[in-house]
C-alpha cells in the first residue's frame, strides 16, 4: 500500500470514528504498519512527508488518535493499524490559560493548539524541565494518557506572573497553585 493511500485510508477511518468522546486508543492493539512520514515539530506544526498539514480539522482528527507508549514512541492508532509519528518535543502546545480563583483554591485550565482542555491538578500535572543551553524552564502539562503539551512562551509568561512563595516560611520557593496542588517552578 502506498503512503498516500495509507494516509487517505487513515483519514477515512478517523472520520468514521469521530464522535463526542475520544477513542480508546490505549486499549487498541492493531498491527504495526511502519513509518509513513508523520511528524510533529517543536512549534506544534504537523507534517506529512516533510510538508505541513494545512488542514486544521485533519490535524485535530489525527490528534484524537495519537498515543505515546511506555517506551516514549508516538503513534497514530486506529483499530486497524498503528503508524509512527516523530515528535520533536511535545505533541501539543498549551496556547491559552484560564485562571479561576486564587491562592490554594486557584484552578489553571489550559487549551492546546488542537483544542484539548486540561485542568491542571493531580490528573493533569504540571512539570518543569530545564531548557538545554539557556538554563531556563520549559513547563509541560499532561493532557491525556502519556501525551503532554509544552506551555507556549506567551502562556508561560502569564504563568510566571502568577508565581508566589509557597509560604512565609519558604519565601524562596516560588510556584503556582492549581487543583489543590503546589507546582514549584523548578526542574523535576
C-alpha positions in Angstrom: 0.0 0.0 0.0 1.4 3.4 -0.9 1.9 6.0 1.8 -0.6 8.3 0.0 -3.3 5.5 0.0 -2.4 4.8 3.7 -2.9 8.4 4.8 -6.2 8.6 2.9 -7.3 5.3 4.5 -6.3 6.6 7.9 -8.3 9.8 7.3 -11.4 7.7 6.3 -11.1 5.5 9.4 -10.8 8.5 11.6 -13.8 10.3 10.1 -15.9 7.2 10.7 -14.7 7.2 14.4 -15.4 10.8 15.2 -17.9 11.4 18.0 -18.2 13.3 21.2 -15.6 11.3 23.2 -12.0 10.4 22.5 -11.4 6.9 21.0 -9.9 4.3 23.4 -6.5 4.3 21.7 -4.9 3.0 24.9 -6.9 -0.3 24.6 -6.3 -0.8 20.9 -3.5 -3.2 19.8 -3.5 -3.1 16.0 -0.6 -4.4 13.8 2.3 -2.0 13.4 2.3 -0.7 9.8 5.6 1.3 9.8 6.6 4.9 9.3 4.7 6.9 6.7 6.4 10.2 7.3 4.2 11.7 10.1 6.0 14.2 12.4 5.2 17.0 14.8 7.7 19.8 15.0 8.5 21.6 18.3 6.4 24.5 17.3 3.3 22.3 17.0 3.2 22.0 13.2 2.2 18.6 12.0 4.0 17.3 8.9 3.3 14.6 6.4 6.4 13.5 4.5 8.1 16.8 5.3 5.2 19.1 4.3 3.0 20.9 6.8 -0.6 19.6 7.1 -2.5 22.8 6.5 -6.0 21.5 7.2 -6.6 22.0 10.9 -9.6 19.7 11.0 -7.3 16.9 9.8 -4.7 17.7 12.4 -7.4 17.6 15.1 -8.6 14.3 13.7 -5.1 12.8 13.9 -4.6 14.3 17.4 -7.6 12.3 18.6 -5.8 9.0 17.8 -2.3 10.0 18.9 -0.8 7.8 21.6 2.5 7.7 23.4 3.6 4.3 24.5 5.6 3.4 27.7 8.8 3.4 25.6 8.3 7.0 24.6 7.4 6.4 21.0 4.4 8.1 19.5 1.9 6.5 17.1 -1.3 7.2 15.3 -3.6 4.3 16.3 -6.8 3.1 14.8 -8.4 -0.3 15.4 -6.8 -1.4 12.1 -3.3 0.0 12.1 -0.6 1.8 14.0 1.9 4.1 12.4 4.9 6.1 13.7 4.8 9.8 14.5 8.1 11.5 15.1 7.7 14.2 17.8 10.4 16.8 18.3 9.4 17.9 21.8 5.8 17.6 23.0 2.9 16.7 20.6 0.8 19.6 21.7 1.2 23.3 22.7 -0.7 24.9 25.5 -1.7 28.1 23.8 -4.2 29.5 26.3 -4.7 29.5 30.0 -7.7 30.4 32.1 -7.2 31.3 35.8 -10.1 30.8 38.2 -9.9 31.5 42.0 -6.8 32.5 43.9 -4.3 31.0 46.4 -4.8 27.4 47.2 -8.2 27.4 45.6 -6.7 28.6 42.2 -7.5 26.5 39.1 -5.5 26.7 36.0 -7.1 25.4 32.8 -5.1 25.1 29.6 -6.3 24.8 26.0 -4.0 23.2 23.4 -3.4 24.1 19.8 -5.8 21.2 18.9 -8.4 22.4 21.4 -7.9 19.8 24.1 -8.6 21.1 27.6 -6.5 20.2 30.6 -7.4 21.4 34.1 -4.1 21.4 35.9 -4.2 19.2 39.1 -3.5 15.6 40.1 -4.9 14.2 36.9 -3.2 16.8 34.7 0.1 17.6 36.4 2.4 20.5 35.5 6.1 19.8 35.4 9.1 21.9 34.6 12.2 20.9 32.7 15.5 22.8 32.4 15.9 24.0 28.8 19.1 22.9 27.3 21.5 25.7 26.5 19.6 28.5 28.2 19.1 27.1 31.7 15.5 28.4 31.6 12.5 26.3 32.4 10.1 24.7 30.0 6.7 23.9 31.5 4.6 20.9 30.4 1.1 19.9 31.3 -0.2 16.3 30.9 -3.2 16.3 28.5 -4.2 12.7 28.3 -2.6 9.2 28.5 1.1 10.0 28.3 0.7 13.0 26.0 1.9 16.4 27.1 1.6 19.9 25.9 4.5 22.3 26.1 3.2 25.6 27.6 3.8 28.2 24.9 6.2 31.1 25.7 3.3 33.7 26.0 1.3 31.4 28.3 4.5 30.7 30.3 4.9 34.4 31.0 1.3 34.5 32.3 2.1 31.5 34.4 5.2 33.1 35.9 3.2 36.2 36.8 1.0 34.0 39.0 4.1 32.6 40.9 4.0 33.2 44.6 6.1 31.9 47.6 4.7 28.7 48.9 4.5 30.1 52.4 6.1 32.8 54.6 8.4 30.1 56.0 9.5 29.3 52.4 9.9 32.7 50.7 12.4 31.4 48.1 10.1 28.6 47.0 8.2 30.0 44.0 5.3 28.2 42.3 1.7 28.2 41.4 -1.4 26.6 42.9 -3.8 24.6 40.8 -6.2 21.9 41.5 -5.2 21.9 45.2 -1.6 21.1 44.3 1.5 23.3 44.6 3.6 23.3 41.4 7.0 24.6 42.2 8.9 26.4 39.4 11.9 24.1 39.5 13.0 21.3 37.2 11.7 18.0 38.4 
